C-alpha cells in the first residue's frame, strides 16, 4: 500500500483499501486488528499462527489508548548512522603494521602474537609435536601426499643428532619446490573459482568445456612458479591486456571468469556469476546481494553492482584462437544502467563503469580503458585495497589450521566478527605484500612457526 511502517503519522494515515490501518476513534474498524483476528476468507496475519487472546487484547488496548509511539526516536537518523557503520568496521580500515619491537630477534612474529593472546588466558603453547608427526603434517599440508618412509627415518635421525631444525627447513623447501605443491594448493583456488568441466544445464548444446583443463593447468603452474599473488589475480581478470596476451597458456588464466555456469545462456545471470566470483573470491564481499536493491548491510549500493555489470557486459567471449577461455573488450563499451529490482526490462539511471565506491576515493574517475577489466584488476590487486591481502592470507591460514583467523573466508562484510588475532592478520597481510605477494614465502613462515608445529593432543587446561 506504499505505507511506511516506521513512522507513526504514516501508519495513522495509511489505508488498506477503504480501511485505516489503525483507527484510534473506531478501534474495531482498524484493518490491522481485523487481519489479526483470523476472519475466514480474509488475510490472516501473522501467517505462522494466530496470536493468543492476551496478545490480541494488548494490540486492541494499544490502539484504544492512542497507539503510543516513541516520538523521540530518530528512525531515519538511526538508519543513516547504521549505513555509515562500515567506515569503522575493521575490514574496511587499511591494515597497519603492528609494533614488532617486543618480538625477539629469533622469534617468529606469528608465535609472538599467538603467545600474547594465550597469555591473556593464562595459557601457553603446547609442547612441540614429535618429528614424525611434523613430517606427516608437512607432507599432507603442502603436497597432499603421505611422506616417504626415508623422510620419517631422516627426521628421527636429525632429532637424535640435534639438527632437526635445519633438516625441517630443508624438507619444507623440498616440498614447496615439488610439482605436487601446485596440485595440492591449486585445488583450493579451483574451489574459489567454482571450477568445473561442464556448463551446468544448457538445454540442447554441448555441456562440456573442452578446454577447462587449460585453466586448471595454468593455476597449478602459477602456484608452482610462485607467481606474485597480485599478478595471479590480474591475469585471471585481464590476461588479454597484459604481457603474454598472445600466449594461449597465459590467456587460459581467464577461465576464472569464463568457466562458470551458463544459466541457459542468460547473459544477466552469467554476468552476475562473474561479479560474484570476483567480489567474494578476491575481496570477500557479497556484492551480488545488490543486484535488486542496495546491500542491506555492506556499503554496496545497486549502482555499484551495475557499474561492475557494465565492465563484464563490455567483454565478449571469442571462440577462436589463441584461446577459447579468454575475454576481449568490445569496440564500444556498454554504458550500464541500473535494472530496477533487478529486472532488465525496468531500466533506471545510467551509472559509470568503476570500482566499488567504498574502496575508492571520492574523486576516482570512471573506468575508460576499454571494458575497464584491467582497471578493475589493478584496483583489486592493489596494496592500498584493505581487503585483498587480508582475504588471501586468511585463506592460507584456514587451509593450514582448519580454521581461519576470520571465520567466513568469502565474507568480510560488516556482519563478520573481528579476527581472532587482528594484529596477526594485519602483520601477515602487510608482510605478504612486502614480500612480493609470495604465497610460498607466506606458507613457509606459517609452517615454520612453533604455533603450527605444536602438539595437537587435547589439553584439559585449555
C-alpha positions as CSV (number, residue, x, y, z in Angstrom):
1,X,0.0,0.0,0.0
2,X,3.0,2.3,-0.1
3,X,2.8,2.9,3.7
4,X,5.9,3.4,5.8
5,X,5.6,1.4,9.0
6,X,8.5,3.1,10.8
7,X,6.7,6.5,11.2
8,X,3.6,7.0,13.4
9,X,2.0,9.6,11.2
10,X,2.3,7.4,8.1
11,X,0.7,4.4,9.9
12,X,-2.2,6.5,11.3
13,X,-3.0,7.9,7.9
14,X,-2.3,4.7,6.0
15,X,-5.1,2.7,4.4
16,X,-5.6,-0.8,3.2
17,X,-8.4,-0.5,0.7
18,X,-11.1,1.7,2.4
19,X,-10.0,1.0,5.9
20,X,-7.5,2.8,8.0
21,X,-4.7,0.6,9.2
22,X,-5.1,2.0,12.7
23,X,-8.3,3.8,13.7
24,X,-8.0,5.2,17.2
25,X,-11.6,6.6,17.1
26,X,-13.2,3.3,16.0
27,X,-10.8,0.6,17.2
28,X,-12.7,-2.4,15.8
29,X,-12.6,-0.9,12.3
30,X,-8.7,-0.9,12.3
31,X,-7.6,-3.1,9.4
32,X,-4.6,-4.2,11.5
33,X,-6.9,-5.6,14.1
34,X,-9.1,-7.3,11.5
35,X,-6.3,-9.4,10.0
36,X,-5.0,-10.4,13.4
37,X,-8.4,-12.0,14.3
38,X,-8.1,-14.6,11.5
39,X,-11.5,-14.0,9.8
40,X,-12.4,-16.7,7.3
41,X,-11.8,-15.8,3.6
42,X,-9.7,-12.8,4.7
43,X,-6.0,-12.0,5.0
44,X,-4.7,-13.7,8.2
45,X,-1.7,-12.4,10.0
46,X,0.8,-13.4,11.2
47,X,0.8,-16.3,8.7
48,X,2.6,-18.6,11.2
49,X,-0.4,-18.7,13.5
50,X,-3.0,-16.6,15.3
51,X,-1.9,-14.6,18.3
52,X,-3.3,-15.7,21.6
53,X,-6.1,-13.7,23.2
54,X,-3.9,-11.8,25.7
55,X,-1.8,-10.6,22.8
56,X,-4.8,-9.5,20.8
57,X,-6.1,-7.6,23.8
58,X,-2.7,-5.9,24.1
59,X,-2.9,-4.7,20.5
60,X,-6.5,-3.6,20.9
61,X,-5.7,-1.7,24.1
62,X,-2.7,-0.1,22.4
63,X,-4.9,1.3,19.6
64,X,-7.6,2.4,22.0
65,X,-5.0,4.3,24.1
66,X,-3.9,6.3,21.0
67,X,-1.3,3.9,19.5
68,X,1.6,5.2,21.6
69,X,4.8,5.7,19.6
70,X,8.3,6.7,20.7
71,X,8.1,10.1,19.1
72,X,11.6,10.9,20.3
73,X,13.1,8.1,18.1
74,X,15.0,9.3,15.1
75,X,14.5,6.3,13.0
76,X,15.8,7.8,9.8
77,X,18.8,9.2,11.5
78,X,19.5,5.8,13.1
79,X,19.2,4.2,9.7
80,X,21.7,6.7,8.2
81,X,24.1,6.1,11.1
82,X,23.8,2.3,10.6
83,X,24.5,2.9,6.9
84,X,27.8,4.6,7.9
85,X,28.9,2.0,10.4
86,X,31.0,0.2,7.7
87,X,33.6,3.0,7.9
88,X,34.6,1.8,11.4
89,X,34.4,-1.9,10.5
90,X,37.9,-3.5,10.8
91,X,37.9,-5.0,7.3
92,X,37.5,-1.6,5.6
93,X,40.2,0.1,7.6
94,X,43.6,-0.3,5.9
95,X,45.9,-2.8,7.7
96,X,48.6,-1.3,9.9
97,X,51.9,-3.0,10.7
98,X,51.8,-3.7,14.4
99,X,54.7,-2.8,16.7
100,X,57.3,-5.6,16.5
101,X,59.8,-4.1,18.9
102,X,59.0,-6.7,21.6
103,X,59.4,-9.6,19.1
104,X,62.6,-11.5,19.9
105,X,65.4,-11.5,17.4
106,X,65.0,-15.2,16.6
107,X,61.2,-15.3,17.3
108,X,58.7,-15.8,14.6
109,X,56.2,-12.9,14.8
110,X,53.4,-15.4,14.4
111,X,54.4,-17.0,17.7
112,X,54.7,-13.7,19.4
113,X,51.1,-12.7,18.6
114,X,49.6,-16.1,19.4
115,X,51.5,-16.4,22.7
116,X,50.4,-12.9,23.7
117,X,46.8,-13.9,23.1
118,X,47.2,-17.2,25.0
119,X,48.9,-15.3,27.9
120,X,45.7,-13.3,28.5
121,X,44.0,-16.6,29.3
122,X,46.9,-17.9,31.4
123,X,47.8,-20.4,28.7
124,X,50.9,-21.3,26.7
125,X,51.6,-23.2,23.5
126,X,51.5,-27.0,23.7
127,X,54.8,-28.9,23.5
128,X,56.4,-29.4,20.1
129,X,54.9,-32.3,18.1
130,X,57.1,-35.4,17.5
131,X,59.4,-35.3,14.5
132,X,57.5,-38.0,12.6
133,X,54.2,-36.2,13.3
134,X,55.7,-33.0,11.9
135,X,56.9,-34.8,8.8
136,X,53.4,-36.3,8.1
137,X,51.8,-33.0,8.8
138,X,54.0,-31.1,6.5
139,X,53.7,-33.6,3.7
140,X,49.9,-33.7,3.7
141,X,49.6,-29.9,4.2
142,X,52.0,-28.9,1.4
143,X,51.7,-31.7,-1.2
144,X,48.6,-33.7,-0.1
145,X,50.5,-37.0,0.0
146,X,52.0,-39.1,2.7
147,X,55.7,-38.8,3.4
148,X,58.3,-41.2,2.2
149,X,59.5,-43.7,4.8
150,X,63.0,-42.5,4.3
151,X,61.9,-39.0,5.3
152,X,60.4,-40.3,8.6
153,X,63.6,-42.0,9.4
154,X,65.7,-39.0,8.4
155,X,63.6,-36.8,10.8
156,X,64.3,-39.2,13.6
157,X,68.0,-39.2,12.9
158,X,68.1,-35.4,12.7
159,X,66.3,-35.2,16.1
160,X,68.9,-37.6,17.6
161,X,71.9,-35.6,16.4
162,X,70.5,-32.2,17.2
163,X,70.0,-30.9,13.6
164,X,66.2,-31.3,13.4
165,X,65.5,-27.5,12.8
166,X,67.9,-27.4,9.9
167,X,66.5,-30.6,8.5
168,X,62.9,-29.4,8.7
169,X,63.8,-26.2,6.9
170,X,65.3,-28.2,4.0
171,X,62.4,-30.6,4.0
172,X,59.9,-27.7,3.7
173,X,61.9,-26.2,0.9
174,X,61.8,-29.5,-1.0
175,X,58.0,-29.8,-0.6
176,X,57.5,-26.2,-1.7
177,X,59.6,-27.0,-4.8
178,X,57.6,-30.2,-5.6
179,X,55.3,-30.2,-8.6
180,X,52.7,-31.7,-6.2
181,X,52.6,-28.4,-4.3
182,X,50.8,-26.6,-7.1
183,X,48.4,-29.5,-7.4
184,X,47.6,-29.5,-3.7
185,X,47.2,-25.7,-3.4
186,X,45.7,-25.3,-6.8
187,X,42.7,-27.3,-5.7
188,X,41.9,-24.7,-3.1
189,X,41.9,-21.9,-5.6
190,X,39.8,-24.0,-8.1
191,X,37.2,-24.3,-5.4
192,X,37.2,-20.5,-5.0
193,X,36.9,-20.1,-8.8
194,X,34.0,-22.6,-8.9
195,X,36.0,-24.6,-11.5
196,X,34.2,-27.3,-13.4
197,X,34.5,-29.1,-16.8
198,X,30.8,-28.6,-17.5
199,X,28.5,-25.7,-18.0
200,X,25.5,-26.8,-15.9
201,X,22.1,-27.0,-17.5
202,X,22.2,-25.6,-21.1
203,X,19.3,-27.4,-22.7
204,X,20.5,-28.9,-26.1
205,X,24.0,-27.7,-26.6
206,X,27.2,-29.5,-25.5
207,X,27.6,-29.2,-21.8
208,X,31.4,-29.8,-21.8
209,X,34.1,-27.1,-21.5
210,X,36.6,-29.0,-23.7
211,X,39.5,-26.6,-22.7
212,X,38.7,-26.3,-19.0
213,X,41.8,-28.3,-18.2
214,X,43.9,-25.5,-19.6
215,X,42.8,-23.2,-16.8
216,X,43.4,-25.9,-14.2
217,X,47.0,-26.4,-15.5
218,X,47.5,-22.6,-15.6
219,X,46.6,-22.4,-11.9
220,X,48.9,-25.3,-10.9
221,X,51.8,-23.8,-12.8
222,X,51.3,-20.3,-11.5
223,X,51.3,-21.6,-7.9
224,X,54.3,-23.8,-8.5
225,X,56.2,-20.8,-10.1
226,X,55.2,-18.7,-7.1
227,X,53.7,-16.1,-9.4
228,X,53.1,-13.0,-7.2
229,X,49.5,-13.1,-6.0
230,X,48.7,-9.7,-7.3
231,X,49.8,-10.8,-10.8
232,X,47.9,-14.1,-10.2
233,X,44.7,-12.1,-9.7
234,X,45.3,-9.6,-12.5
235,X,45.9,-12.3,-15.2
236,X,42.6,-14.1,-14.3
237,X,40.7,-10.9,-14.9
238,X,42.7,-9.3,-17.8
239,X,45.3,-11.5,-19.3
240,X,44.3,-10.3,-22.7
241,X,45.6,-6.8,-21.7
242,X,48.9,-7.9,-20.1
243,X,52.2,-9.1,-21.3
244,X,51.9,-12.5,-22.9
245,X,48.5,-11.7,-24.4
246,X,49.4,-13.7,-27.5
247,X,50.3,-16.8,-25.4
248,X,47.4,-19.3,-25.2
249,X,48.9,-20.7,-21.9
250,X,48.6,-17.2,-20.3
251,X,45.2,-16.4,-21.8
252,X,43.9,-19.6,-20.1
253,X,44.0,-17.7,-16.8
254,X,40.8,-16.1,-17.8
255,X,39.0,-19.3,-17.3
256,X,38.4,-17.9,-13.8
257,X,35.7,-15.8,-15.5
258,X,34.6,-17.9,-18.4
259,X,34.2,-21.4,-16.8
260,X,31.2,-20.6,-14.7
261,X,27.6,-21.9,-15.1
262,X,25.8,-20.8,-18.3
263,X,22.2,-20.5,-16.9
264,X,20.7,-21.5,-20.2
265,X,22.9,-18.8,-21.7
266,X,21.1,-16.0,-19.9
267,X,23.7,-13.1,-20.1
268,X,22.4,-11.3,-17.0
269,X,22.9,-14.4,-14.8
270,X,26.3,-15.2,-16.4
271,X,27.5,-11.7,-15.6
272,X,26.0,-11.9,-12.1
273,X,28.1,-15.1,-11.6
274,X,31.2,-13.4,-12.7
275,X,30.6,-10.4,-10.4
276,X,30.1,-12.9,-7.6
277,X,33.3,-15.0,-8.2
278,X,35.4,-11.8,-8.4
279,X,34.0,-10.0,-5.4
280,X,33.6,-12.9,-3.0
281,X,36.7,-14.8,-4.3
282,X,39.1,-11.9,-4.3
283,X,37.6,-9.3,-2.0
284,X,35.5,-11.2,0.5
285,X,32.4,-9.1,-0.3
286,X,28.9,-10.3,-1.3
287,X,28.4,-7.7,-4.0
288,X,25.7,-9.7,-5.8
289,X,23.3,-9.0,-2.9
290,X,23.0,-5.6,-4.6
291,X,21.6,-6.9,-7.9
292,X,18.0,-5.9,-7.0
293,X,18.4,-3.4,-4.1
294,X,21.2,-1.7,-2.1
295,X,23.0,-4.2,0.0
296,X,21.2,-4.4,3.3
297,X,24.4,-4.5,5.4
298,X,27.5,-3.6,3.4
299,X,28.4,-0.4,1.6
300,X,27.5,-1.7,-1.8
301,X,24.6,0.3,-3.5
302,X,22.8,-1.1,-6.5
303,X,24.7,1.5,-8.6
304,X,28.0,-0.2,-7.7
305,X,26.6,-3.6,-8.8
306,X,25.7,-2.2,-12.2
307,X,29.0,-0.4,-12.5
308,X,30.6,-3.9,-12.3
309,X,27.9,-5.3,-14.6
310,X,28.9,-2.8,-17.3
311,X,32.5,-3.9,-17.1
312,X,31.6,-7.5,-17.9
313,X,28.9,-6.6,-20.3
314,X,31.6,-4.8,-22.3
315,X,33.6,-8.0,-22.5
316,X,33.0,-10.7,-25.2
317,X,34.0,-14.3,-25.4
318,X,35.6,-15.0,-28.8
319,X,35.7,-18.7,-29.5
320,X,38.6,-18.5,-32.0
321,X,42.3,-19.0,-31.3
322,X,44.5,-18.2,-29.5
323,X,42.3,-19.2,-26.6
324,X,38.7,-20.3,-26.1
325,X,38.8,-19.2,-22.5
326,X,39.7,-15.5,-22.9
327,X,37.5,-12.4,-22.9
328,X,38.2,-9.4,-25.1
329,X,36.9,-5.9,-24.8
330,X,34.2,-4.7,-27.1
331,X,35.0,-2.0,-29.6
332,X,32.3,0.1,-28.0
333,X,31.9,-0.4,-24.2
334,X,28.4,-0.6,-22.7
335,X,27.0,2.3,-20.8
336,X,25.4,0.4,-17.9
337,X,22.1,1.3,-16.4
338,X,20.5,0.2,-13.1
339,X,17.9,-2.6,-13.6
340,X,15.2,-1.6,-11.1
341,X,14.5,-4.5,-8.8
342,X,16.9,-6.5,-11.0
343,X,14.6,-6.5,-14.0
344,X,16.3,-5.8,-17.4
345,X,13.0,-4.6,-18.7
346,X,12.7,-1.9,-16.0
347,X,15.6,0.4,-16.6
348,X,16.8,3.1,-14.3
349,X,19.5,5.7,-14.4
350,X,22.9,5.3,-16.2
351,X,25.9,4.6,-14.0
352,X,29.6,4.7,-14.8
353,X,31.9,1.7,-15.1
354,X,34.1,1.9,-12.0
355,X,35.3,0.1,-8.9
356,X,33.3,-0.2,-5.7
357,X,32.8,3.3,-4.2
358,X,33.5,2.1,-0.6
359,X,37.0,1.1,-1.8
360,X,37.6,4.2,-3.9
361,X,38.4,7.8,-3.3
362,X,35.6,10.3,-3.8
363,X,37.4,11.8,-6.9
364,X,38.2,8.4,-8.5
365,X,37.5,8.7,-12.3
366,X,35.2,6.2,-14.0
367,X,36.9,3.4,-16.0
368,X,37.7,4.4,-19.5
369,X,40.3,1.8,-20.7
370,X,38.2,-0.5,-22.9
371,X,35.8,-2.5,-20.8
372,X,37.5,-1.5,-17.6
373,X,38.6,-5.0,-16.7
374,X,42.3,-4.1,-16.5
375,X,41.5,-1.1,-14.3
376,X,39.3,-3.4,-12.1
377,X,42.1,-5.9,-11.8
378,X,44.5,-3.1,-10.8
379,X,42.0,-1.8,-8.2
380,X,41.6,-5.3,-6.7
381,X,45.3,-6.4,-6.7
382,X,46.4,-3.2,-5.0
383,X,48.2,-2.9,-1.7
384,X,46.0,0.1,-0.9
385,X,43.0,-2.1,-1.0
386,X,42.3,-3.1,2.6
387,X,40.6,-6.4,1.7
388,X,42.7,-8.3,-0.9
389,X,45.7,-9.1,1.2
390,X,43.7,-10.0,4.3
391,X,41.4,-12.3,2.3
392,X,44.4,-14.1,0.8
393,X,46.4,-14.7,4.0
394,X,43.2,-15.7,5.9
395,X,42.5,-18.4,3.3
396,X,46.1,-19.7,3.7
397,X,45.7,-19.8,7.4
398,X,42.4,-21.6,7.1
399,X,43.9,-24.4,5.0
400,X,46.9,-24.9,7.3
401,X,44.9,-24.7,10.6
402,X,41.5,-25.8,9.5
403,X,40.0,-22.5,10.8
404,X,40.7,-19.0,9.6
405,X,41.6,-16.0,11.6
406,X,38.3,-14.8,10.2
407,X,35.6,-17.4,10.3
408,X,33.9,-16.5,6.9
409,X,36.7,-16.6,4.3
410,X,34.5,-15.2,1.5
411,X,32.6,-12.6,3.6
412,X,34.5,-9.8,5.3
413,X,31.4,-7.6,5.4
414,X,30.1,-5.6,8.4
415,X,28.3,-8.6,10.0
416,X,31.6,-10.6,10.1
417,X,33.1,-10.9,13.6
418,X,36.5,-9.4,14.4
419,X,39.5,-11.6,13.6
420,X,40.6,-13.9,16.4
421,X,44.0,-12.1,16.2
422,X,43.6,-8.7,14.5
423,X,47.3,-7.7,14.8
424,X,48.4,-11.0,13.5
425,X,46.1,-10.8,10.4
426,X,47.4,-7.3,9.6
427,X,51.0,-8.4,10.1
428,X,50.5,-11.3,7.7
429,X,48.7,-9.2,5.1
430,X,51.4,-6.4,5.1
431,X,54.4,-8.8,5.2
432,X,52.8,-10.9,2.4
433,X,52.5,-7.8,0.2
434,X,56.0,-6.6,1.2
435,X,57.5,-10.0,0.1
436,X,56.2,-9.5,-3.5
437,X,52.9,-11.2,-2.7
438,X,54.7,-14.6,-2.4
439,X,52.4,-17.4,-1.4
440,X,55.3,-19.8,-0.8
441,X,57.0,-17.4,1.5
442,X,53.8,-16.9,3.5
443,X,53.2,-20.6,3.8
444,X,56.8,-21.3,4.7
445,X,56.7,-18.7,7.5
446,X,53.5,-20.3,9.0
447,X,54.6,-23.9,8.9
448,X,58.0,-23.0,10.4
449,X,56.2,-21.4,13.4
450,X,56.1,-23.1,16.8
451,X,52.3,-22.4,16.6
452,X,51.9,-24.7,13.6
453,X,54.4,-27.3,14.8
454,X,53.0,-27.7,18.3
455,X,51.4,-30.9,19.5
456,X,47.7,-31.3,18.9
457,X,46.9,-33.5,21.9
458,X,43.8,-32.5,23.9
459,X,44.6,-30.4,26.9
460,X,42.0,-30.2,29.7
461,X,43.5,-26.9,30.9
462,X,42.9,-25.3,27.5
